[in-house]
Amino acid sequence: MRVLPIQPIPFFADKDKAFWRLQFAGWGGAMLLRTMSALANDQPLSNLVLVLIATITGFSISLVLSVVYRLLITKRPIVTWGMTALILPIAVALHAFIDAWVISLYRADSDTSFTQLFIGVFYYDATLLGAWSALYYAINFYLQVEEQNDQLIRLENQATQAQLAMLRYQLNPHFLFNTLNSISTLVLLKQTEPANAMLSRLSSFLRYTLINKPSARVTVATEVDTLKLYLDIELMRFEERLRTTFHVDPATETCLLPSLLLQPLVENAIKYAVAPQESGAEITVATQLVGPMLRITVSDTGPGLQTPTTDNRLSGMTYDGGEPVSTGVGLSNIRDRLSQAYGEHHRFETVEPVEGGFAVLIELPAERQPSPEDIEDHQRQPVLVGR
């Protein structure tokens, strides 16, 4: 059974709980240091009562300061620091006054005046509350920066998902135009059965596009099955002129890739290799693992880049009477989708093999879909939570 790694919970995931932990730890540590100092100086154990009262006083005043600072931290810097500089000395003076008063009551027979006691504890209390205030602002400013970074990352992810959706949605109108045009032609020729068959296959293909989200990733096996639905439609148009071969390594079948990644590549090959030639062409789709990468190759036996028409397949443009006409989608769409999904961690190349034809080579990180056994192990294995 696979052991799951420990998944620690961030300390500041619950801010309120984190505040109270730090509050108790900080003031508890201060009390411990004062206690050790008193014992080291051979002071009577009864003086520990003074240490306890001073700690409780500082703890209580810091709680009041936290409420005030929480309001000030959202203001303009000049207001935040100006009010802090005004409030902190008042809090320190109150802390020192209480400490001096308690000491004077405890040592009623002492010759030390209240003013001397006040001045004596003022520096120590100023150090404690000043350090506490500095830590409070430092931690909360850090948390604000982290929240802004998290929000920025979320916005960037949303923008990426929107861009991916836009690129995916470009596929459907382009593909529908070609297919519906073919169906229209069959209807005009009164070829009812082929038209019905093409409509049925078109509905199966579109059902897949509706089920999967535009930004979803599917397995190679699923993508190949969907590609075959598309090819079934194109076979109705080109018949024996369209020949296809699949070399899918079984080890790659569970690897993930963006949905409908292969369909535009094959459509590009049909447009520039199969359609222009009376003899048609053969399209080969191959997948294999190359180290940690999934390599996908879509090649054809067409004229390659030797003619003016096919030379424009790289830019996604065709020419009608010397004027450029955009094809809408194509290799540029795939390139943009890969850049959005993988950044620099991918490879996209167009190759003209020595034997002729044209090929597109893609390499992606070999991410796999969890197997049913992994999911079952995950459900059975308890998750260890660390603080």
Steps between C-alpha positions, in 0.01 A plus 500: 500500500638841403573730796379854457736783598423716803302805397573778751243769569639853459552673836299806393221305331283599798608852592310516827645173625849607389463831688410331827781247463755777448345707778527226760842387379643854497378614839565158649860524378535850645373378837739206491797728434404734783453203733842357414657844547338534843618157610850567369518819709392311817176694530233350728242275344230741606628740230368256240154636581616837366627331184165327451301822550729692262460229235121500531500879476713499186290221351179696560635831367630328187150364434366856505784609272420220255146634460629852439778388264253289302311820419813704432673251270247559222546878507748714312861458624515850647186428706617152600845601622387835643228347713727212603766746615233672707327193644804285579654739761160525669476120519858476633427767761187314612695174524779669699250674728328171587833322555632782721177512699504122562865513605435790736217306663713187529798690642322752719801530731740586219658847480471505120250759379218428255667722238822302525309172466308639200816608321670173588236278338414740216805404290436128541128532417581722200735231370236228535209692348719657232625156394146365512372786281782453249428128471127562468546739207771289337293182508182668379675690221657171393158333497359786294776458242439125491126554448569743216738250340242223533236725347734589214569131437128427499439781252783375278357147511155632410649695210684190382185289523307766308770510232496121471121501473512762227754299301299180542175668399664610174506136391127435492392775253786413265428129507123549483532720193687232306277213614169678449618611158567136413159394634337777298672372188380145565144626547513694174620185328212314667738260672280459805666203666854644495363832626319327790809297583714815505248679722501206743878502522504876533261480796725241670801724452323811628367307801861443600582871469204589723587246769862613536584847625705718266793498742471128584772245443419153379695180455672413176263206460195727527651757263575232240146362524362850447736555207363184339148646527623802307674281242182299449336825389786592269503149352148570377644789299828358370440122513811309385698820451529531876715230656589499870741309717529507881812401694399554861741362758290328772719669762370839384128422509454635854706816440307827506484770234265792420173380351461532122871559453542253213189584298633833360828332407323228305264756348804698386647187342172423322478854365855524368590136426183303422273755333746641239607158365288270293674202657447642846752438777565292808487659843690339785445572869765366737558534873794385710681576823836674477636517853257708709334641188207385289584533130218532248563498127242571231643453151366473146627392159386815325706748297650653814602863461597484134201684351379860558172373644644257751772744593236700685398216731760622749339843531141379484428705186371405158481714188199571282583696186824624653327629817572340837203336671521388864415138574398593853687222678786263431857464615502847657203398717682190622815698569304754706316230695824324590660826609203579723487150649870417543697822466857416403466135603403371158631459148319582176676453168406465135719258306536417132623138491766395252257258333256788444178611654452706811504426873420676825689390811373581848657412835315550828572403862378141543229562759286197571143446608483325840416133466202345688750324729663832595160656572401202716828518693450872552153441645620226733819669623439752782647843439745615767458865585791689648492835670 
